[in-house]
């Protein structure tokens, strides 16, 4: 039997440890897009949705929702990310766009 676990992302906010990971990933990629991701004066960093979704980032500091249907593997774990898809909030009925991460077990 497969167990599905879904995660929804509307906007990305990072903490200290996550930001260090983003720095390491950025140095491995083409640096031109990442040069403007950090504002050293305000000590803010833009973390694009594309980083989490596995899509290519164009370097713009905008919340874009690229179409993703990817299957990924890390060590022995496999998972899929699909979206954007519409999600209806169970209490308010508002519709939000998000991504679904599926971890088959």
Backbone as a printed PyTorch tensor [residue, N CA C, xyz], in Angstrom:
tensor([[[  0.8410,  -1.1880,   0.0000],
         [  0.0000,   0.0000,   0.0000],
         [  0.8800,   1.2430,   0.0000]],

        [[  0.5380,   2.2090,  -0.8180],
         [  1.3030,   3.4470,  -0.8800],
         [  0.7420,   4.4480,   0.1140]],

        [[  1.6530,   5.1230,   0.7960],
         [  1.2490,   6.2000,   1.6860],
         [  1.6540,   7.4980,   1.0200]],

        [[  0.7220,   8.4090,   0.8630],
         [  0.9990,   9.6850,   0.2110],
         [  1.1120,  10.7710,   1.2590]],

        [[  2.1440,  11.5570,   1.1620],
         [  2.3650,  12.6680,   2.0650],
         [  2.4860,  13.9150,   1.2150]],

        [[  1.6300,  14.8750,   1.4420],
         [  1.6110,  16.0830,   0.6160],
         [  2.1130,  17.2760,   1.4010]],

        [[  2.9400,  18.1010,   0.7710],
         [  3.3980,  19.3610,   1.3250],
         [  2.9490,  20.4550,   0.3770]],

        [[  2.5250,  21.5720,   0.9190],
         [  2.0770,  22.6890,   0.0980],
         [  2.9830,  23.8700,   0.3710]],

        [[  3.3400,  24.5760,  -0.6680],
         [  4.1720,  25.7600,  -0.5240],
         [  3.4830,  26.9250,  -1.2170]],

        [[  3.3200,  28.0140,  -0.4840],
         [  2.7650,  29.2210,  -1.0680],
         [  3.8770,  30.2560,  -1.2030]],

        [[  4.7330,  30.3620,  -0.2030],
         [  5.9210,  31.2000,  -0.3130],
         [  7.0160,  30.5450,   0.5190]],

        [[  8.2680,  30.8120,   0.1770],
         [  9.3900,  30.1680,   0.8480],
         [ 10.0520,  31.1460,   1.8000]],

        [[ 10.2630,  30.7010,   3.0500],
         [ 10.9750,  31.4890,   4.0360],
         [ 12.0250,  30.5810,   4.6440]],

        [[ 13.2610,  31.0200,   4.6990],
         [ 14.3340,  30.1700,   5.2040],
         [ 14.8340,  30.6180,   6.5610]],

        [[ 15.4720,  29.7040,   7.2690],
         [ 16.1170,  29.9940,   8.5430],
         [ 17.6210,  29.8450,   8.3470]],

        [[ 18.3980,  30.1470,   9.3810],
         [ 19.8560,  30.1590,   9.2760],
         [ 20.4590,  28.9400,   8.6150]],

        [[ 20.1160,  27.7320,   9.0500],
         [ 20.6900,  26.5240,   8.4670],
         [ 20.2990,  26.3480,   7.0190]],

        [[ 19.0780,  26.6790,   6.6790],
         [ 18.6110,  26.5450,   5.3000],
         [ 19.3150,  27.5440,   4.3960]],

        [[ 19.5560,  28.7400,   4.9060],
         [ 20.2260,  29.7430,   4.0910],
         [ 21.6580,  29.3230,   3.7650]],

        [[ 22.3210,  28.6510,   4.6960],
         [ 23.6720,  28.1670,   4.4170],
         [ 23.6330,  27.1390,   3.3020]],

        [[ 22.6170,  26.2940,   3.2850],
         [ 22.4680,  25.2980,   2.2270],
         [ 22.2510,  25.9890,   0.8850]],

        [[ 21.4480,  27.0440,   0.8720],
         [ 21.1980,  27.7690,  -0.3630],
         [ 22.4980,  28.3630,  -0.8980]],

        [[ 23.3360,  28.8670,  -0.0200],
         [ 24.6130,  29.4310,  -0.4450],
         [ 25.4690,  28.3710,  -1.1160]],

        [[ 25.5340,  27.1690,  -0.5390],
         [ 26.3310,  26.1060,  -1.1330],
         [ 25.7910,  25.7000,  -2.5000]],

        [[ 24.4740,  25.6050,  -2.6300],
         [ 23.8760,  25.2340,  -3.9050],
         [ 24.1350,  26.3140,  -4.9410]],

        [[ 24.0080,  27.5740,  -4.5330],
         [ 24.1920,  28.6720,  -5.4770],
         [ 25.6030,  28.7040,  -6.0350]],

        [[ 26.5930,  28.4000,  -5.2320],
         [ 27.9640,  28.4450,  -5.7280],
         [ 28.2300,  27.3440,  -6.7400]],

        [[ 27.4450,  26.2720,  -6.6960],
         [ 27.6320,  25.1780,  -7.6450],
         [ 26.9470,  25.4720,  -8.9770]],

        [[ 25.9630,  26.3490,  -8.9740],
         [ 25.2170,  26.6700, -10.1990],
         [ 25.8540,  27.8890, -10.8740]],

        [[ 25.2910,  28.2820, -11.9980],
         [ 25.7420,  29.4840, -12.6770],
         [ 25.5190,  30.6750, -11.7550]],

        [[ 26.5710,  31.3730, -11.4090],
         [ 26.5000,  32.4410, -10.4210],
         [ 25.7520,  33.6760, -10.8500]],

        [[ 25.5230,  33.8830, -12.1350],
         [ 24.9070,  35.1240, -12.5760],
         [ 23.5060,  35.3210, -12.0120]],

        [[ 22.7110,  34.2870, -11.9460],
         [ 21.3590,  34.4170, -11.3930],
         [ 21.4000,  34.6290,  -9.8820]],

        [[ 22.3770,  34.0440,  -9.2210],
         [ 22.4410,  34.1160,  -7.7620],
         [ 23.0920,  35.3900,  -7.2530]],

        [[ 23.7710,  36.1380,  -8.1210],
         [ 24.4430,  37.3540,  -7.6890],
         [ 23.4810,  38.3560,  -7.0640]],

        [[ 22.2490,  38.3830,  -7.5240],
         [ 21.2710,  39.3560,  -7.0290],
         [ 20.2830,  38.7520,  -6.0480]],

        [[ 20.4980,  37.5310,  -5.6110],
         [ 19.5740,  36.8900,  -4.6790],
         [ 19.7220,  37.4300,  -3.2630]],

        [[ 20.8790,  37.9900,  -2.9290],
         [ 21.1410,  38.4780,  -1.5750],
         [ 21.3100,  39.9840,  -1.5700]],

        [[ 20.6090,  40.6410,  -0.6390],
         [ 20.7670,  42.0650,  -0.4050],
         [ 21.5390,  42.2010,   0.9080]],

        [[ 22.8290,  42.5240,   0.8280],
         [ 23.6720,  42.5670,   2.0190],
         [ 23.3480,  43.7530,   2.9200]],

        [[ 22.7970,  44.8270,   2.3800],
         [ 22.4340,  45.9860,   3.1920],
         [ 21.2800,  45.6700,   4.1240]],

        [[ 20.2640,  44.9820,   3.6150],
         [ 19.0960,  44.6570,   4.4450],
         [ 19.1940,  43.2750,   5.0690]],

        [[ 20.2360,  42.5180,   4.7150],
         [ 20.4580,  41.1550,   5.2090],
         [ 19.2770,  40.2440,   4.8620]],

        [[ 18.8040,  40.3780,   3.6260],
         [ 17.6990,  39.5730,   3.1280],
         [ 18.1650,  38.7320,   1.9500]],

        [[ 17.5770,  37.5660,   1.8290],
         [ 17.8840,  36.7000,   0.6910],
         [ 16.5720,  36.2260,   0.0850]],

        [[ 16.4830,  36.3210,  -1.2270],
         [ 15.3220,  35.8210,  -1.9550],
         [ 15.5600,  34.3480,  -2.2620]],

        [[ 14.6440,  33.4880,  -1.8290],
         [ 14.7400,  32.0570,  -2.1030],
         [ 13.6170,  31.7070,  -3.0710]],

        [[ 13.9600,  31.4320,  -4.3200],
         [ 12.9250,  31.1890,  -5.3210],
         [ 12.2460,  29.8370,  -5.1430]],

        [[ 10.9830,  29.7720,  -5.5270],
         [ 10.2300,  28.5190,  -5.4920],
         [ 10.9230,  27.4670,  -6.3540]],

        [[ 11.5680,  27.9210,  -7.4250],
         [ 12.2440,  26.9970,  -8.3400],
         [ 13.3060,  26.1560,  -7.6350]],

        [[ 13.9240,  26.7000,  -6.6000],
         [ 14.9360,  25.9470,  -5.8560],
         [ 14.3170,  24.7070,  -5.2200]],

        [[ 13.1620,  24.8650,  -4.6190],
         [ 12.4740,  23.7330,  -3.9810],
         [ 11.8440,  22.8070,  -5.0140]],

        [[ 11.3080,  23.3840,  -6.0820],
         [ 10.5650,  22.5950,  -7.0690],
         [ 11.4660,  21.8910,  -8.0800]],

        [[ 12.7390,  22.2580,  -8.1390],
         [ 13.6440,  21.6160,  -9.0830],
         [ 13.5990,  22.2060, -10.4800]],

        [[ 13.0220,  23.3890, -10.6180],
         [ 12.9590,  24.0480, -11.9280],
         [ 14.1210,  25.0310, -12.0520]],

        [[ 14.4150,  25.4610, -13.2660],
         [ 15.4930,  26.4210, -13.4780],
         [ 15.0180,  27.8180, -13.1190]],

        [[ 15.8310,  28.5610, -12.3560],
         [ 15.4910,  29.9150, -11.9320],
         [ 16.0920,  30.9040, -12.9120]],

        [[ 15.3030,  31.9090, -13.3050],
         [ 15.7600,  32.9000, -14.2780],
         [ 16.4570,  34.0910, -13.6330]],

        [[ 16.5240,  34.1460, -12.3230],
         [ 17.2220,  35.2180, -11.6240],
         [ 16.3490,  36.3800, -11.1970]],

        [[ 15.0870,  36.4100, -11.6260],
         [ 14.1930,  37.5070, -11.2230],
         [ 13.6850,  37.2680,  -9.8090]],

        [[ 13.5190,  38.3290,  -9.0530],
         [ 13.0320,  38.2380,  -7.6740],
         [ 11.5130,  38.3760,  -7.6610]],

        [[ 10.8480,  37.4280,  -8.3010],
         [  9.3910,  37.4070,  -8.3860],
         [  8.9100,  36.0240,  -7.9840]],

        [[  7.7330,  35.9750,  -7.3980],
         [  7.1420,  34.6910,  -7.0420],
         [  6.4670,  34.1310,  -8.2860]],

        [[  7.1440,  33.2150,  -8.9450],
         [  6.6080,  32.5660, -10.1300],
         [  6.2690,  31.1260,  -9.7780]],

        [[  5.3470,  30.5760, -10.4870],
         [  4.9130,  29.2080, -10.2280],
         [  5.1470,  28.3750, -11.4870]],

        [[  6.3950,  27.9310, -11.7250],
         [  6.6630,  27.1580, -12.9350],
         [  6.0020,  25.7820, -12.8800]],

        [[  5.6430,  25.2660, -14.0410],
         [  5.0560,  23.9320, -14.1160],
         [  6.1450,  22.9000, -13.8590]],

        [[  5.8760,  22.0050, -12.9110],
         [  6.8500,  20.9870, -12.5290],
         [  6.1460,  19.6400, -12.4320]],

        [[  6.7640,  18.6270, -12.9720],
         [  6.3190,  17.2390, -12.8020],
         [  7.5950,  16.4030, -12.7470]],

        [[  8.2580,  16.4510, -11.5960],
         [  9.5670,  15.8230, -11.4780],
         [  9.5770,  14.6680, -10.5010]],

        [[ 10.4690,  13.7450, -10.7730],
         [ 10.6780,  12.5970,  -9.8940],
         [ 12.1290,  12.6420,  -9.4510]],

        [[ 12.3530,  12.5630,  -8.1410],
         [ 13.6770,  12.7550,  -7.5890],
         [ 14.0470,  11.5940,  -6.6730]],

        [[ 15.3420,  11.4460,  -6.4830],
         [ 15.8440,  10.3750,  -5.6360],
         [ 17.0060,  10.9200,  -4.8100]],

        [[ 17.0100,  10.5800,  -3.5270],
         [ 18.1050,  10.9390,  -2.6330],
         [ 18.3830,   9.7430,  -1.7440]],

        [[ 19.5830,   9.2000,  -1.8490],
         [ 19.9380,   7.9590,  -1.1450],
         [ 18.9110,   6.8860,  -1.4960]],

        [[ 18.1290,   6.4310,  -0.5120],
         [ 17.1320,   5.3870,  -0.7840],
         [ 15.7210,   5.9570,  -0.9110]],

        [[ 15.5630,   7.2680,  -0.7300],
         [ 14.2340,   7.8860,  -0.7900],
         [ 13.9300,   8.3700,  -2.2050]],

        [[ 12.7020,   8.1930,  -2.6350],
         [ 12.2390,   8.7470,  -3.9030],
         [ 10.9840,   9.5720,  -3.6270]],

        [[ 10.7940,  10.6050,  -4.4070],
         [  9.6050,  11.4380,  -4.2460],
         [  9.3220,  12.1640,  -5.5490]],

        [[  8.1210,  12.7040,  -5.6480],
         [  7.6850,  13.4530,  -6.8190],
         [  7.1940,  14.8220,  -6.3790]],

        [[  7.4050,  15.8050,  -7.2240],
         [  6.8580,  17.1420,  -7.0130],
         [  6.0690,  17.4910,  -8.2580]],

        [[  4.8020,  17.8730,  -8.0660],
         [  3.9240,  18.2270,  -9.1790],
         [  3.2270,  19.5450,  -8.8780]],

        [[  3.0170,  20.3080,  -9.9300],
         [  2.2650,  21.5300,  -9.7270],
         [  2.6000,  22.5640, -10.7810]],

        [[  2.0620,  23.7390, -10.6640],
         [  1.1820,  24.1170,  -9.5650],
         [ -0.2130,  23.5080,  -9.7130]],

        [[ -0.8130,  23.2370,  -8.5970],
         [ -2.1710,  22.7080,  -8.5700],
         [ -3.0040,  23.5680,  -7.6250]],

        [[ -4.3000,  23.5660,  -7.8380],
         [ -5.1890,  24.3490,  -6.9760],
         [ -5.5040,  23.5610,  -5.7130]],

        [[ -5.4910,  24.2660,  -4.5920],
         [ -5.8220,  23.6770,  -3.3050],
         [ -6.8760,  24.5460,  -2.6350]],

        [[ -7.9340,  23.9260,  -2.1710],
         [ -9.0210,  24.6550,  -1.5150],
         [ -8.8650,  24.5410,  -0.0030]],

        [[ -8.7650,  25.6960,   0.6550],
         [ -8.6290,  25.7240,   2.1120],
         [ -9.8920,  25.1380,   2.7290]],

        [[ -9.7610,  24.1530,   3.6310],
         [-10.9420,  23.4620,   4.1610],
         [-11.8730,  24.3480,   4.9960]],

        [[-11.3430,  25.4080,   5.6180],
         [-12.1910,  26.2620,   6.4580],
         [-12.7260,  27.4810,   5.7250]],

        [[-11.8610,  28.1640,   4.9650],
         [-12.2680,  29.4130,   4.3260],
         [-12.7990,  29.2240,   2.9130]],

        [[-12.4480,  28.1100,   2.2870],
         [-12.8620,  27.8730,   0.9140],
         [-12.0300,  28.6100,  -0.1140]],

        [[-11.0100,  29.3650,   0.3250],
         [-10.1420,  30.0800,  -0.6040],
         [ -9.3350,  29.0860,  -1.4360]],

        [[ -9.0950,  29.4570,  -2.6900],
         [ -8.3000,  28.6330,  -3.5920],
         [ -6.8770,  29.2010,  -3.6350]],

        [[ -5.8850,  28.3450,  -3.4330],
         [ -4.4780,  28.7260,  -3.4880],
         [ -3.7650,  27.8390,  -4.5030]],

        [[ -2.7360,  28.3840,  -5.1270],
         [ -1.8670,  27.5790,  -5.9800],
         [ -0.7200,  27.0580,  -5.1390]],

        [[ -0.3440,  25.8280,  -5.3770],
         [  0.7490,  25.2370,  -4.6270],
         [  1.3300,  24.0490,  -5.3570]],

        [[  2.2710,  23.3920,  -4.7120],
         [  2.9190,  22.2090,  -5.2570],
         [  2.6350,  21.0420,  -4.3220]],

        [[  2.5430,  19.8830,  -4.9040],
         [  2.3200,  18.6780,  -4.1250],
         [  3.5790,  17.8230,  -4.1680]],

        [[  4.0540,  17.4610,  -2.9900],
         [  5.1900,  16.5450,  -2.8940],
         [  4.6410,  15.2090,  -2.4440]],

        [[  4.9140,  14.1730,  -3.2160],
         [  4.3780,  12.8330,  -2.9420],
         [  5.5450,  11.9250,  -2.5860]],

        [[  5.4820,  11.3300,  -1.4060],
         [  6.4840,  10.3810,  -0.9470],
         [  5.8800,   8.9950,  -0.9230]],

        [[  6.0600,   8.2120,  -1.9630],
         [  5.5140,   6.8570,  -1.9290],
         [  6.3040,   6.0100,  -0.9380]],

        [[  5.6100,   5.2750,  -0.1190],
         [  6.2570,   4.4180,   0.8950],
         [  5.9750,   2.9660,   0.6180]]])
